[in-house]
Amino acid sequence: VADFVAAREAVPRGKIAVVPIGVDTAAFAPASAEARARARAALGLSSGDFVVGALGRLAPEKNFAAVAAAARQCPGVRFVIGGSGPQEHALHRVVAGVDNCFLAGRISDRAAFYASLDVFVLSSLHEALPMTVLEAMASGVPVVASDLEGVAAALGDCGALVPPGNPVQIAAQVRRLRDDPVHRRALAEGARRRVENEFGAASTASKIEAVYRELCRG
């Protein structure tokens, strides 16, 4: 980000401070068993389902068709896509032929949506630093995401990265996480810790304060 701004605006690199967006880690936190059951029931999912979710504006750059394509390669796994947008009607046609994938429509309670999931998927072709990935991480949900610069920087080694636009690799990572609960739990716990340390609201506020203090010193 800093390199892009420096090149675009002709600002010396040393005068640019990058502060990542912050996540409310109290609002987005690992769910209790009861909250998870309620969240699943609201989506028509059962406690025994292995659930993979994606969330965002239903637009071409989000590439939700890749999620539906990955679902075809993961029989027995339930895929749910939350959100609304210009591609909603087209995606309804795409998922109509995929028995284990459905659209949930606009999601008003994102924390509850994450609570229903075993894995979160980001299938975008282009992204900076998506809030959905940070929210899922804070919620203790393992993430499979497109290998894009901002996404990779957020995940670190606490998630699975796949080539953008590659449903085969998305499906492979989903199956791996389904079949390896120990690895799944390790990613979830590591992601939560990473968000608390690097992207929590308190951490972000502290970094912004440090920038202002530096400016005040001239």
Disulfide bonds with the S-S distance in Angstrom:
none
